[in-house]
Amino acid sequence: MDLRTKGFTLVELLVAIAVFLILITLAVPAFTRTIQSSKADTEVGDLQRAINFARLEAINRGVTTRLRPTAGGSVWTGELAVYDSTGNPANVLRVVPAMSSGATLTLPSGVTALDFNNLGGLAAPSTAVVIGYTLGTQSRTLNVCLNGRIQLGGNCG
């Protein structure tokens, strides 16, 4: 009579589990970085589209438009709003949802709004604006040039 049974031995099972755990340990950090990178690209893209919308509305309407945090001040990671030339909250053209990832945005000191003139140029502030985005190990730079051009990375040179 054959006493051998079909299946795995305890040693084979432990080796398989050890190999699986090693592979998971290597894959999780790479997956986390990929998720962070994707989230950073999405949020910076949303911010870039909001700035571009404000610029294009200024050109289309022939008036100055403003992009600023709805809460006022310098909380750019919160909800943003695009207003027409009056800056009156009743004249909101678009609301951009807050960033949900916990990222930080850095803008030059004193920049509380971006104003675009009827030609699409940056009316206020009077210098190019460099917006820094940081989420964990991911960082991006968004430049708003005086002529209104919006650039991801690089500079207005």
C-alpha positions in Angstrom: 0.0 0.0 0.0 1.3 3.5 -1.0 1.3 5.8 2.1 2.2 9.0 0.1 -0.6 11.5 -0.2 -1.0 14.2 -2.8 -0.4 17.9 -1.8 2.3 20.2 -0.5 4.5 19.6 2.4 4.8 22.1 5.2 8.3 23.1 4.0 7.1 23.7 0.5 4.2 25.8 1.7 6.4 27.9 3.9 8.9 28.5 1.1 6.0 29.6 -1.2 4.6 32.0 1.4 8.1 33.5 2.0 8.6 34.1 -1.7 5.2 35.7 -2.0 5.9 38.0 1.0 9.2 39.1 -0.5 7.5 39.9 -3.8 4.8 41.9 -2.0 7.4 43.8 0.0 9.1 44.9 -3.2 5.9 45.7 -5.0 4.1 47.8 -2.4 6.5 50.8 -2.4 6.6 50.9 -6.2 2.8 50.8 -6.3 2.6 53.6 -3.7 4.9 55.8 -5.8 2.9 55.1 -8.9 -0.3 56.1 -7.1 1.3 59.3 -5.8 2.7 60.2 -9.2 -0.7 59.6 -10.8 -2.5 61.7 -8.1 0.1 64.5 -8.5 -0.3 64.6 -12.3 -4.1 64.7 -11.9 -4.1 67.5 -9.4 -1.6 69.6 -11.2 -3.5 69.1 -14.4 -6.7 70.2 -12.7 -5.0 73.4 -11.5 -3.5 74.0 -14.9 -7.0 73.6 -16.5 -8.5 76.0 -13.9 -5.9 78.7 -14.7 -6.3 78.2 -18.4 -10.1 78.5 -18.1 -9.7 81.8 -16.3 -7.4 83.0 -19.0 -9.6 81.9 -21.9 -12.7 83.4 -20.2 -10.9 86.8 -20.0 -10.1 86.6 -23.7 -13.6 85.4 -24.7 -15.5 88.0 -22.5 -13.0 90.8 -23.1 -12.8 91.6 -19.4 -10.5 90.8 -16.5 -11.1 87.4 -14.8 -9.8 86.3 -11.4 -8.8 82.9 -10.0 -8.6 82.8 -6.3 -9.4 80.5 -3.3 -13.0 80.7 -2.4 -12.1 80.9 1.3 -9.9 84.0 0.5 -6.3 84.3 1.6 -3.7 81.9 0.5 -5.3 78.5 0.9 -4.7 77.4 -2.7 -5.2 73.7 -1.9 -8.8 74.3 -1.0 -11.7 75.1 -3.4 -10.8 77.7 -6.1 -13.2 79.9 -8.0 -13.0 81.8 -11.3 -14.8 85.2 -11.1 -15.6 87.8 -13.8 -14.1 91.3 -13.6 -16.2 92.4 -10.6 -14.7 89.7 -8.3 -18.1 89.4 -6.8 -18.9 85.9 -5.5 -22.3 86.1 -7.2 -20.5 86.2 -10.6 -18.7 82.8 -10.3 -17.9 81.3 -13.6 -16.4 78.0 -12.4 -15.6 76.3 -9.1 -12.6 74.0 -8.9 -12.9 71.3 -6.1 -10.3 71.2 -3.4 -7.3 69.0 -3.6 -8.1 65.8 -1.7 -4.6 64.3 -1.5 -3.1 66.5 1.3 -0.6 68.0 -1.1 1.0 71.4 -0.5 1.1 74.3 -2.9 3.6 77.0 -2.6 3.1 80.4 -4.3 5.1 83.6 -4.1 4.5 85.6 -1.0 1.5 87.9 -1.2 -0.2 86.1 -4.2 -3.9 85.8 -3.2 -5.3 85.7 -6.7 -4.4 85.5 -10.4 -6.0 88.1 -12.6 -6.0 87.8 -16.4 -6.6 90.8 -18.7 -8.7 90.8 -21.8 -5.7 89.8 -23.9 -5.1 86.7 -21.8 -2.0 88.2 -20.1 -1.4 88.1 -16.4 -2.7 91.4 -15.0 -1.9 90.7 -11.3 0.5 90.0 -9.9 2.9 92.0 -12.0 5.5 89.2 -12.2 5.4 85.6 -13.4 4.0 83.2 -10.8 5.8 79.9 -10.0 3.5 77.4 -8.2 5.2 74.5 -6.5 3.3 71.3 -5.9 4.5 68.6 -3.4 2.8 65.3 -2.6 5.1 63.0 -0.7 8.1 62.4 -2.8 6.4 63.8 -5.9 6.9 67.5 -6.9 5.8 69.5 -9.8 6.3 73.2 -10.9 3.7 75.2 -12.7 4.6 78.6 -14.2 2.2 81.3 -15.1 4.0 83.7 -17.4 3.2 87.4 -17.8 1.9 86.8 -21.3 -0.5 84.3 -19.8 1.2 81.1 -21.0 0.9 78.3 -18.5 3.9 75.9 -18.4 4.4 72.7 -16.5 8.0 72.7 -15.4 10.7 74.9 -17.1 10.5 78.6 -16.8 9.0 81.7 -18.5 12.5 82.7 -19.8 
